[in-house]
Amino acid sequence: MVQRTVKLLGIAYSTSGNVHVQATYNGIEILNGPVTTTLTEVIPHNGQVSVSSLDELVRFETTTDTTGQIPVSITVTGGTLVFRNFLMNYTGSIRTRQATDPNTPIDPDNPDTYIWAVTVQPDAYYSDPNINTVESDGISNLTKNGEPWEYRVNVGNLIGDWTYPIHDGETVTFDFFVDPENILVPI
């Protein structure tokens, strides 16, 4: 078991002030207050939200032995929150190819010309704790205000995290899959 940091990513919009978010993760309150809010005259449609504009809305601690289907609840007041995903450390690392001989260029098709070297350790690298597919981004049992919510922005055969708009006065609950097979402990 290793202490793990989790980041909730999304973006909040309001036409008149701060968006307030109350959120729980695995039954523990992780946020209850205002979040970074973008003031705008018109709240954009979900498909207009750029992934590069996402904010880290809250950072909290858990452990690498907290895996499986994790219950999550998010309630929004004062605007709209577009929830994207949770990122966690110990879900991977960044590796680069390094030449085995400094006088010979790396040939990606010839593994004798390079070795893989870890350049960012797993405690400092944040990634999805599950594998996204065309059918799933790790979120299941999605409800809005207590009713099943069939929502999906992922159009076509795209793989990646989807975005979920949570409007003023709405509560969204779901289970977020943290894959026990996708944990990388320090080297």
Backbone as a chain_set.jsonl record, in Angstrom:
{"seq": "MVQRTVKLLGIAYSTSGNVHVQATYNGIEILNGPVTTTLTEVIPHNGQVSVSSLDELVRFETTTDTTGQIPVSITVTGGTLVFRNFLMNYTGSIRTRQATDPNTPIDPDNPDTYIWAVTVQPDAYYSDPNINTVESDGISNLTKNGEPWEYRVNVGNLIGDWTYPIHDGETVTFDFFVDPENILVPI", "coords": {"N": [[0.844, -1.179, 0.0], [0.577, 2.155, -0.896], [0.674, 5.667, -0.385], [-1.536, 7.608, -2.256], [-2.132, 10.213, -4.583], [-4.953, 11.948, -5.744], [-6.549, 13.641, -8.388], [-9.273, 15.682, -9.179], [-10.638, 16.52, -12.186], [-12.027, 19.124, -14.148], [-14.24, 21.704, -15.318], [-15.674, 24.729, -14.284], [-18.501, 26.783, -14.819], [-20.134, 29.927, -14.624], [-22.686, 32.427, -14.67], [-22.806, 34.443, -12.883], [-21.168, 34.355, -10.532], [-19.38, 32.351, -8.093], [-19.09, 28.804, -8.586], [-20.324, 26.298, -6.552], [-19.297, 23.258, -5.153], [-20.097, 20.116, -3.899], [-18.63, 17.182, -3.092], [-18.165, 13.641, -2.893], [-16.013, 10.848, -2.425], [-15.708, 7.51, -2.442], [-17.33, 7.491, -0.191], [-16.301, 9.489, 1.411], [-16.1, 12.909, 2.115], [-14.683, 15.032, -0.208], [-14.661, 17.552, -1.157], [-16.193, 20.635, -0.474], [-17.281, 23.397, -1.238], [-16.514, 26.551, -2.903], [-15.277, 26.414, -6.29], [-12.645, 26.918, -8.728], [-13.843, 29.147, -11.034], [-15.127, 29.94, -14.214], [-16.274, 32.886, -15.373], [-18.948, 33.734, -17.471], [-21.064, 34.947, -20.096], [-22.686, 33.198, -21.469], [-23.159, 29.863, -20.837], [-21.1, 27.364, -22.073], [-21.909, 24.726, -24.438], [-21.538, 21.253, -23.787], [-19.904, 19.913, -25.708], [-18.319, 21.97, -26.572], [-16.312, 22.371, -24.78], [-12.958, 22.593, -24.112], [-10.377, 20.221, -23.69], [-7.915, 21.117, -22.865], [-8.555, 23.282, -21.311], [-9.326, 22.472, -18.831], [-9.576, 22.441, -15.248], [-7.782, 21.667, -12.244], [-9.761, 20.749, -9.841], [-9.922, 19.788, -7.258], [-7.643, 18.232, -5.021], [-6.776, 15.255, -3.469], [-6.034, 12.725, -0.977], [-5.578, 9.187, -1.07], [-5.149, 5.643, -0.971], [-3.129, 3.157, -2.65], [-4.362, 0.732, -2.341], [-7.041, 1.174, -2.456], [-9.243, 0.257, -4.556], [-11.186, -0.9, -7.406], [-14.737, -0.587, -7.918], [-15.488, 2.585, -7.197], [-17.615, 4.523, -5.273], [-18.986, 7.675, -6.186], [-20.125, 10.984, -5.649], [-21.472, 14.013, -6.808], [-22.516, 17.259, -6.275], [-23.84, 20.252, -7.516], [-24.025, 23.792, -7.281], [-24.964, 27.097, -8.254], [-24.066, 27.319, -10.881], [-22.625, 25.614, -13.683], [-20.929, 22.558, -13.725], [-18.532, 20.931, -15.568], [-17.659, 17.798, -15.51], [-14.782, 15.816, -15.915], [-12.735, 13.754, -15.363], [-10.927, 11.607, -13.034], [-7.566, 11.807, -12.155], [-4.692, 9.923, -11.231], [-1.731, 9.35, -9.306], [0.857, 6.829, -9.494], [-0.079, 5.263, -11.557], [1.292, 4.818, -13.791], [4.227, 5.655, -15.703], [6.602, 7.874, -17.236], [8.419, 6.955, -20.001], [11.373, 6.97, -21.976], [13.179, 6.422, -25.026], [16.581, 5.543, -24.97], [19.731, 5.728, -26.466], [21.658, 2.805, -27.015], [24.222, 2.894, -27.844], [26.094, 5.742, -27.999], [27.063, 6.652, -30.423], [25.528, 5.605, -32.388], [22.529, 6.062, -34.091], [19.16, 5.944, -32.771], [17.086, 3.344, -33.761], [13.819, 2.842, -34.1], [12.709, 0.439, -34.922], [14.554, -1.43, -34.298], [15.323, -2.987, -31.509], [17.847, -3.364, -30.423], [19.208, -1.021, -30.593], [18.444, 0.734, -28.636], [17.461, 1.439, -25.21], [14.822, 1.345, -22.799], [14.179, 4.0, -20.65], [13.144, 5.194, -17.519], [11.852, 8.337, -17.107], [10.147, 9.969, -15.691], [9.058, 9.377, -12.562], [6.648, 7.065, -11.035], [5.335, 8.274, -8.848], [5.146, 10.926, -9.456], [3.821, 11.095, -11.815], [0.74, 11.463, -13.349], [-2.19, 9.789, -14.265], [-4.928, 8.106, -16.001], [-6.677, 5.804, -13.939], [-7.657, 3.544, -15.091], [-8.41, 1.603, -18.026], [-9.518, 3.136, -20.873], [-12.174, 2.476, -23.135], [-14.032, 2.102, -26.222], [-16.575, 1.63, -25.345], [-16.592, 2.343, -22.642], [-15.567, 4.717, -20.147], [-14.71, 4.214, -17.68], [-16.673, 4.929, -15.927], [-19.635, 3.951, -14.346], [-23.064, 2.962, -13.584], [-24.41, 5.442, -13.607], [-26.206, 8.188, -12.37], [-28.595, 10.884, -12.3], [-29.862, 13.19, -10.154], [-31.026, 11.061, -8.76], [-32.155, 9.434, -10.691], [-31.632, 7.041, -13.332], [-29.102, 7.907, -15.648], [-28.509, 8.238, -18.898], [-25.897, 9.169, -20.502], [-23.685, 10.44, -22.851], [-20.997, 11.839, -24.408], [-19.113, 10.944, -26.052], [-18.707, 10.382, -29.283], [-19.013, 8.232, -32.015], [-16.206, 6.127, -32.582], [-14.412, 6.9, -30.593], [-11.798, 6.853, -28.175], [-11.314, 7.488, -24.814], [-11.643, 9.848, -22.066], [-14.922, 10.911, -21.215], [-17.089, 13.773, -21.099], [-19.089, 15.219, -18.586], [-21.834, 17.174, -18.045], [-22.894, 18.914, -15.21], [-25.472, 20.531, -13.901], [-26.701, 23.542, -12.27], [-28.044, 22.859, -9.117], [-28.196, 20.123, -9.486], [-27.519, 16.687, -8.71], [-25.155, 14.268, -9.264], [-24.39, 10.865, -9.386], [-22.136, 8.095, -9.436], [-20.234, 5.124, -10.182], [-16.778, 4.849, -10.095], [-14.247, 3.28, -11.8], [-11.339, 1.996, -10.489], [-8.673, 0.46, -11.49], [-7.236, -2.399, -10.17], [-5.175, -3.695, -11.402], [-3.754, -1.771, -12.657], [-1.776, -0.412, -11.27], [1.238, 1.074, -10.529], [4.003, 0.683, -8.661], [6.634, 2.422, -6.819], [9.958, 2.421, -8.254]], "CA": [[0.0, 0.0, 0.0], [1.31, 3.411, -1.035], [-0.187, 6.849, -0.388], [-1.797, 8.009, -3.643], [-2.79, 11.504, -4.765], [-5.996, 11.928, -6.758], [-6.976, 14.958, -8.85], [-10.552, 15.752, -9.876], [-10.51, 17.495, -13.262], [-13.248, 19.603, -14.774], [-14.273, 23.154, -15.467], [-16.926, 25.274, -13.773], [-18.961, 28.005, -15.476], [-21.248, 30.633, -14.002], [-22.979, 33.738, -15.248], [-22.914, 35.473, -11.85], [-20.435, 34.137, -9.279], [-18.664, 31.086, -7.973], [-19.783, 27.527, -8.553], [-20.076, 25.568, -5.314], [-19.348, 21.82, -5.407], [-19.984, 19.189, -2.782], [-18.291, 15.91, -3.722], [-17.647, 12.557, -2.069], [-15.281, 9.786, -3.117], [-15.665, 6.346, -1.563], [-18.029, 7.826, 1.037], [-15.588, 10.531, 2.153], [-16.218, 14.214, 1.472], [-13.393, 15.519, -0.717], [-14.81, 18.948, -1.531], [-17.444, 21.272, -0.11], [-17.02, 24.822, -1.314], [-16.384, 27.096, -4.258], [-14.166, 25.946, -7.114], [-12.241, 27.851, -9.772], [-15.016, 29.333, -11.886], [-15.032, 30.812, -15.377], [-17.478, 33.705, -15.549], [-19.292, 33.852, -18.873], [-22.454, 35.342, -20.334], [-23.394, 32.011, -21.933], [-22.449, 28.643, -20.468], [-20.918, 26.607, -23.319], [-22.386, 23.358, -24.54], [-20.513, 20.298, -23.381], [-18.977, 19.634, -26.8], [-17.458, 23.131, -26.807], [-15.321, 22.456, -23.709], [-11.638, 22.11, -24.523], [-9.661, 19.441, -22.678], [-6.792, 21.919, -22.355], [-9.042, 24.315, -20.405], [-9.756, 21.861, -17.577], [-8.914, 22.835, -14.013], [-7.707, 20.719, -11.137], [-10.732, 21.326, -8.916], [-9.557, 19.365, -5.905], [-6.606, 17.198, -4.909], [-6.945, 14.586, -2.179], [-5.199, 11.533, -0.777], [-6.131, 7.87, -0.801], [-4.035, 4.697, -1.042], [-3.174, 2.29, -3.822], [-5.212, -0.437, -2.121], [-8.436, 1.562, -2.696], [-9.457, -0.066, -5.971], [-12.49, -1.443, -7.751], [-15.776, 0.389, -8.221], [-15.492, 3.575, -6.13], [-18.786, 5.391, -5.383], [-18.721, 9.108, -6.256], [-21.296, 11.848, -5.698], [-21.126, 15.416, -7.061], [-23.648, 18.177, -6.279], [-23.392, 21.555, -8.012], [-24.917, 24.942, -7.165], [-24.412, 28.365, -8.703], [-23.563, 27.288, -12.251], [-22.474, 24.294, -14.301], [-19.623, 21.904, -13.646], [-18.301, 19.893, -16.56], [-16.743, 16.829, -14.911], [-14.062, 15.052, -16.943], [-12.191, 12.499, -14.853], [-9.963, 11.602, -11.944], [-6.218, 11.341, -12.482], [-4.02, 9.435, -10.033], [-0.36, 8.913, -9.492], [1.078, 5.382, -9.423], [-0.807, 4.594, -12.64], [2.187, 4.718, -14.931], [5.425, 6.489, -15.661], [7.018, 8.28, -18.581], [9.661, 6.31, -20.429], [11.902, 7.413, -23.263], [14.254, 5.576, -25.573], [17.943, 6.058, -24.894], [20.606, 4.953, -27.35], [22.593, 1.892, -26.35], [25.551, 3.36, -28.269], [25.92, 7.155, -28.325], [27.506, 6.913, -31.794], [24.582, 4.98, -33.312], [21.187, 6.609, -33.876], [18.111, 5.011, -32.366], [16.194, 2.826, -34.791], [12.671, 2.32, -33.357], [12.405, -0.925, -35.35], [15.629, -2.321, -33.863], [15.483, -2.803, -30.068], [19.254, -3.404, -30.007], [19.791, 0.329, -30.659], [17.97, 1.58, -27.539], [16.868, 0.877, -24.0], [13.794, 2.21, -22.226], [14.581, 4.581, -19.371], [12.077, 5.933, -16.853], [12.261, 9.73, -16.918], [9.28, 10.533, -14.655], [8.686, 8.278, -11.675], [5.203, 6.907, -10.885], [4.72, 9.14, -7.838], [4.997, 12.268, -10.031], [3.116, 10.976, -13.088], [-0.692, 11.294, -13.122], [-2.859, 9.229, -15.426], [-6.17, 7.396, -15.714], [-6.459, 4.552, -13.219], [-8.328, 2.459, -15.8], [-8.216, 1.615, -19.479], [-10.71, 3.583, -21.584], [-12.537, 1.76, -24.351], [-15.111, 2.759, -26.94], [-17.798, 1.435, -24.578], [-16.527, 2.802, -21.258], [-14.473, 5.558, -19.687], [-14.5, 3.881, -16.274], [-17.821, 5.367, -15.134], [-20.814, 3.101, -14.493], [-24.169, 3.235, -12.659], [-24.561, 6.89, -13.625], [-27.539, 8.719, -12.105], [-28.733, 12.326, -12.106], [-30.991, 13.431, -9.248], [-31.613, 9.788, -8.355], [-32.685, 8.688, -11.841], [-30.58, 6.606, -14.26], [-28.755, 8.944, -16.623], [-27.8, 7.747, -20.076], [-25.26, 10.35, -21.059], [-22.428, 10.122, -23.496], [-20.564, 12.787, -25.427], [-18.202, 10.219, -26.929], [-19.413, 10.076, -30.517], [-18.193, 7.418, -32.903], [-15.357, 5.126, -31.958], [-13.342, 7.577, -29.869], [-11.402, 6.281, -26.897], [-10.85, 8.524, -23.903], [-12.599, 10.254, -21.048], [-16.052, 11.677, -21.691], [-17.362, 14.915, -20.235], [-20.435, 15.142, -18.02], [-22.276, 18.46, -17.496], [-23.725, 18.857, -14.008], [-26.026, 21.884, -13.848], [-27.112, 24.107, -10.986], [-29.066, 22.117, -8.389], [-28.188, 18.7, -9.817], [-26.605, 15.754, -8.052], [-24.804, 13.141, -10.119], [-23.661, 9.801, -8.705], [-21.639, 7.047, -10.319], [-19.105, 4.323, -9.707], [-15.581, 5.098, -10.894], [-13.41, 2.083, -11.716], [-9.904, 2.116, -10.257], [-8.209, -0.877, -11.847], [-6.149, -2.882, -9.317], [-4.079, -4.161, -12.254], [-3.127, -0.602, -13.281], [-1.01, 0.3, -10.242], [2.674, 0.951, -10.671], [4.638, 1.149, -7.437], [7.955, 3.002, -7.091], [11.072, 1.554, -8.672]], "C": [[0.888, 1.24, 0.0], [0.296, 4.55, -1.009], [-0.314, 7.358, -1.818], [-2.522, 9.355, -3.654], [-3.754, 11.409, -5.935], [-6.362, 13.373, -7.097], [-8.326, 14.823, -9.547], [-10.429, 16.862, -10.9], [-11.862, 17.851, -13.851], [-13.14, 21.096, -14.985], [-15.66, 23.636, -15.037], [-17.227, 26.6, -14.457], [-20.112, 28.6, -14.687], [-21.456, 31.952, -14.725], [-22.945, 34.833, -14.183], [-22.144, 35.222, -10.559], [-19.738, 32.802, -9.278], [-19.603, 29.886, -8.018], [-19.35, 26.829, -7.27], [-20.258, 24.081, -5.611], [-19.22, 21.074, -4.085], [-19.755, 17.825, -3.418], [-17.783, 14.913, -2.688], [-16.997, 11.522, -2.971], [-15.132, 8.648, -2.128], [-16.27, 6.662, -0.192], [-17.399, 8.924, 1.874], [-15.728, 11.851, 1.397], [-14.832, 14.712, 1.076], [-13.451, 17.004, -1.07], [-16.175, 19.436, -1.075], [-17.184, 22.77, -0.069], [-16.911, 25.291, -2.745], [-15.171, 26.503, -4.967], [-13.8, 27.043, -8.099], [-13.37, 27.936, -10.787], [-14.702, 30.298, -13.023], [-16.35, 31.561, -15.509], [-17.712, 33.93, -17.041], [-20.74, 34.3, -19.009], [-23.301, 34.152, -20.753], [-22.556, 30.79, -21.555], [-22.33, 27.768, -21.712], [-21.574, 25.227, -23.262], [-21.216, 22.434, -24.245], [-19.477, 20.046, -24.471], [-18.032, 20.778, -27.11], [-16.333, 23.244, -25.776], [-14.021, 21.823, -24.175], [-10.977, 21.361, -23.379], [-8.53, 20.266, -22.076], [-7.249, 22.995, -21.378], [-9.456, 23.759, -19.041], [-8.923, 22.347, -16.403], [-8.8, 21.637, -13.084], [-8.583, 21.317, -10.039], [-10.46, 20.952, -7.469], [-8.499, 18.269, -6.021], [-6.768, 16.583, -3.529], [-6.121, 13.31, -2.151], [-6.066, 10.297, -0.561], [-4.937, 6.911, -0.8], [-4.2, 3.81, -2.269], [-3.987, 1.024, -3.59], [-6.697, -0.101, -2.198], [-8.694, 1.404, -4.19], [-10.855, -0.635, -6.159], [-13.455, -0.328, -8.104], [-15.917, 1.344, -7.029], [-16.728, 4.464, -6.291], [-18.397, 6.865, -5.29], [-20.055, 9.841, -6.315], [-20.825, 13.281, -5.89], [-22.412, 16.226, -7.133], [-23.133, 19.568, -6.62], [-24.463, 22.609, -7.74], [-24.191, 26.176, -7.694], [-23.886, 28.387, -10.122], [-23.54, 25.877, -12.785], [-21.049, 23.812, -14.111], [-19.56, 20.869, -14.749], [-17.222, 18.987, -15.976], [-16.087, 16.014, -16.019], [-13.554, 13.72, -16.404], [-11.386, 12.718, -13.579], [-8.636, 11.136, -12.526], [-5.543, 10.955, -11.179], [-2.563, 9.16, -10.337], [-0.285, 7.401, -9.231], [0.224, 4.621, -10.436], [0.046, 4.473, -13.888], [3.412, 5.565, -14.704], [5.738, 6.899, -17.091], [8.368, 7.644, -18.871], [10.081, 6.895, -21.771], [12.97, 6.427, -23.716], [15.59, 6.278, -25.399], [18.839, 5.13, -25.702], [21.521, 4.044, -26.542], [24.032, 2.244, -26.707], [25.4, 4.822, -28.676], [26.32, 7.508, -29.757], [26.566, 6.323, -32.84], [23.194, 5.549, -33.048], [20.196, 5.514, -33.482], [17.282, 4.636, -33.587], [15.006, 2.201, -34.057], [12.297, 0.89, -33.722], [13.464, -1.926, -34.911], [15.885, -2.11, -32.37], [16.933, -2.916, -29.578], [19.882, -2.013, -29.981], [19.349, 1.228, -29.509], [17.571, 0.739, -26.334], [15.773, 1.846, -23.549], [14.282, 2.701, -20.876], [13.407, 5.378, -18.802], [12.571, 7.345, -16.584], [11.368, 10.466, -15.92], [8.745, 9.367, -13.839], [7.178, 8.233, -11.437], [4.568, 7.793, -9.812], [4.466, 10.542, -8.372], [4.231, 12.259, -11.352], [1.651, 10.651, -12.808], [-1.364, 10.827, -14.402], [-4.186, 8.611, -14.996], [-5.866, 6.112, -14.954], [-7.19, 3.371, -13.849], [-8.063, 2.615, -17.29], [-9.536, 2.017, -20.134], [-10.91, 2.745, -22.836], [-13.605, 2.572, -25.072], [-16.386, 2.706, -26.104], [-17.774, 2.078, -23.201], [-15.342, 3.721, -21.011], [-14.234, 5.34, -18.193], [-15.645, 4.293, -15.379], [-19.003, 4.449, -15.427], [-21.86, 3.513, -13.457], [-24.423, 4.728, -12.506], [-26.014, 7.282, -13.354], [-27.46, 10.236, -12.005], [-30.007, 12.529, -11.301], [-31.756, 12.151, -8.944], [-32.18, 8.94, -9.471], [-31.535, 8.23, -12.734], [-30.36, 7.658, -15.348], [-27.938, 8.313, -17.733], [-27.177, 8.956, -20.743], [-23.921, 9.961, -21.659], [-22.137, 11.157, -24.558], [-19.679, 12.082, -26.442], [-18.96, 9.752, -28.17], [-18.483, 9.274, -31.419], [-17.387, 6.412, -32.11], [-14.188, 5.748, -31.211], [-13.063, 6.868, -28.551], [-10.865, 7.414, -26.045], [-11.917, 8.859, -22.891], [-13.691, 11.096, -21.687], [-16.259, 12.839, -20.736], [-18.837, 14.89, -19.841], [-20.835, 16.504, -17.46], [-23.201, 18.247, -16.296], [-24.186, 20.293, -13.764], [-26.436, 22.265, -12.432], [-28.246, 23.292, -10.362], [-29.086, 20.627, -8.651], [-27.162, 17.939, -8.971], [-26.402, 14.575, -8.984], [-24.03, 12.139, -9.266], [-23.224, 8.771, -9.732], [-20.597, 6.227, -9.577], [-17.952, 4.567, -10.662], [-14.634, 3.923, -10.7], [-11.94, 2.448, -11.572], [-9.349, 0.712, -10.393], [-7.064, -1.318, -10.942], [-4.953, -3.38, -10.122], [-3.286, -3.007, -12.855], [-2.368, 0.24, -12.261], [0.466, 0.001, -10.449], [3.312, 1.523, -9.404], [6.051, 1.639, -7.726], [9.008, 1.966, -7.425], [12.112, 1.524, -7.577]], "O": [[1.824, 1.355, 0.791], [-0.807, 4.421, -1.542], [0.689, 7.52, -2.513], [-3.41, 9.602, -2.838], [-3.42, 10.86, -6.985], [-6.471, 14.22, -6.211], [-8.505, 13.956, -10.403], [-10.152, 18.01, -10.55], [-12.727, 16.994, -14.03], [-12.064, 21.679, -14.843], [-16.678, 23.035, -15.38], [-16.34, 27.431, -14.653], [-20.954, 27.88, -14.15], [-20.532, 32.516, -15.312], [-23.043, 36.015, -14.511], [-22.463, 35.852, -9.551], [-19.529, 32.192, -10.327], [-20.742, 29.942, -7.556], [-18.164, 26.777, -6.944], [-21.239, 23.682, -6.239], [-18.348, 21.368, -3.268], [-20.585, 17.355, -4.196], [-17.077, 15.271, -1.745], [-17.383, 11.347, -4.127], [-14.495, 8.807, -1.086], [-15.796, 6.175, 0.834], [-17.914, 9.258, 2.941], [-15.505, 11.908, 0.188], [-13.928, 14.803, 1.906], [-12.415, 17.641, -1.26], [-17.185, 18.757, -1.258], [-16.905, 23.34, 0.986], [-17.177, 24.54, -3.684], [-14.177, 26.14, -4.339], [-14.56, 27.994, -8.285], [-13.802, 26.921, -11.334], [-14.086, 31.343, -12.813], [-17.403, 30.961, -15.726], [-16.788, 34.272, -17.78], [-21.552, 34.05, -18.119], [-24.489, 34.09, -20.438], [-21.382, 30.701, -21.914], [-23.339, 27.458, -22.346], [-21.766, 24.648, -22.192], [-20.055, 22.795, -24.433], [-18.284, 19.975, -24.176], [-17.05, 20.593, -27.829], [-15.485, 24.129, -25.891], [-13.992, 20.661, -24.582], [-11.01, 21.81, -22.234], [-8.223, 20.122, -20.893], [-6.417, 23.572, -20.677], [-9.897, 24.521, -18.18], [-7.732, 22.628, -16.537], [-9.614, 20.714, -13.132], [-8.189, 22.281, -9.383], [-10.744, 21.731, -6.559], [-8.471, 17.497, -6.979], [-6.885, 17.298, -2.534], [-5.583, 12.874, -3.169], [-7.135, 10.359, 0.045], [-3.803, 7.362, -0.637], [-5.283, 3.729, -2.849], [-4.279, 0.305, -4.545], [-7.535, -0.986, -2.027], [-8.402, 2.298, -4.984], [-11.604, -0.824, -5.2], [-13.042, 0.748, -8.537], [-16.411, 0.95, -5.973], [-16.888, 5.1, -7.333], [-17.597, 7.26, -4.442], [-21.001, 9.377, -6.952], [-19.89, 13.724, -5.223], [-23.295, 15.932, -7.939], [-22.118, 20.012, -6.083], [-25.653, 22.364, -7.938], [-22.969, 26.287, -7.595], [-23.305, 29.39, -10.538], [-24.346, 25.039, -12.382], [-20.091, 24.558, -14.311], [-20.443, 20.018, -14.853], [-16.042, 19.338, -15.944], [-16.758, 15.572, -16.952], [-13.907, 12.666, -16.933], [-11.193, 13.843, -13.118], [-8.593, 10.181, -13.301], [-5.782, 11.574, -10.142], [-2.197, 8.791, -11.453], [-1.261, 6.788, -8.799], [-0.151, 3.473, -10.201], [-0.447, 4.062, -14.938], [3.603, 6.125, -13.624], [5.197, 6.333, -18.041], [9.321, 7.774, -18.103], [9.243, 7.266, -22.593], [13.573, 5.709, -22.918], [15.706, 7.476, -25.655], [18.719, 3.907, -25.63], [22.085, 4.448, -25.525], [24.956, 1.928, -25.957], [24.653, 5.121, -29.608], [25.942, 8.57, -30.251], [26.773, 6.511, -34.038], [22.723, 5.527, -31.91], [20.366, 4.34, -33.809], [16.836, 5.499, -34.344], [15.154, 1.141, -33.449], [11.648, 0.197, -32.938], [13.307, -3.129, -35.119], [16.581, -1.169, -31.991], [17.212, -2.592, -28.423], [20.96, -1.831, -29.416], [19.815, 2.362, -29.402], [17.376, -0.474, -26.418], [15.806, 3.029, -23.887], [14.744, 1.912, -20.052], [12.76, 6.142, -19.518], [13.585, 7.535, -15.914], [11.782, 11.48, -15.357], [8.066, 8.484, -14.363], [6.495, 9.243, -11.614], [3.363, 8.039, -9.868], [3.658, 11.277, -7.807], [4.016, 13.317, -11.944], [1.35, 9.68, -12.114], [-1.145, 11.385, -15.477], [-4.529, 8.587, -13.814], [-4.911, 5.407, -15.28], [-7.33, 2.32, -13.224], [-7.553, 3.64, -17.743], [-10.548, 1.334, -19.978], [-9.953, 2.357, -23.506], [-14.031, 3.616, -24.58], [-17.193, 3.634, -26.147], [-18.835, 2.338, -22.635], [-14.263, 3.541, -21.578], [-13.629, 6.178, -17.525], [-15.602, 4.034, -14.177], [-19.338, 4.194, -16.584], [-21.579, 4.312, -12.565], [-24.626, 5.217, -11.395], [-26.934, 6.788, -14.006], [-26.419, 10.803, -11.675], [-31.089, 12.101, -11.704], [-32.985, 12.155, -8.878], [-32.643, 7.827, -9.22], [-30.554, 8.958, -12.883], [-31.311, 8.221, -15.891], [-26.798, 7.902, -17.517], [-27.851, 9.687, -21.469], [-23.13, 9.245, -21.045], [-22.916, 11.342, -25.493], [-19.511, 12.56, -27.564], [-19.766, 8.824, -28.096], [-17.306, 9.605, -31.564], [-17.841, 5.907, -31.083], [-13.092, 5.187, -31.195], [-13.971, 6.351, -27.9], [-10.05, 8.211, -26.508], [-12.974, 8.23, -22.858], [-13.428, 11.894, -22.587], [-15.652, 12.874, -19.666], [-19.71, 14.583, -20.652], [-20.233, 16.957, -16.486], [-24.169, 17.491, -16.37], [-23.374, 21.165, -13.457], [-26.506, 21.428, -11.532], [-29.277, 23.063, -10.995], [-29.923, 19.923, -8.087], [-26.116, 18.459, -8.584], [-27.365, 13.957, -9.438], [-23.128, 12.514, -8.517], [-23.865, 8.6, -10.769], [-20.143, 6.593, -8.493], [-18.115, 4.502, -11.88], [-14.258, 3.602, -9.572], [-11.369, 3.125, -12.427], [-9.536, -0.127, -9.511], [-6.014, -0.676, -10.939], [-3.845, -3.478, -9.595], [-2.258, -3.23, -13.494], [-2.322, 1.465, -12.374], [0.885, -1.153, -10.532], [3.172, 2.712, -9.115], [6.613, 1.309, -8.77], [8.974, 0.825, -6.966], [13.137, 0.856, -7.717]]}, "num_chains": 1, "name": "protein.A"}
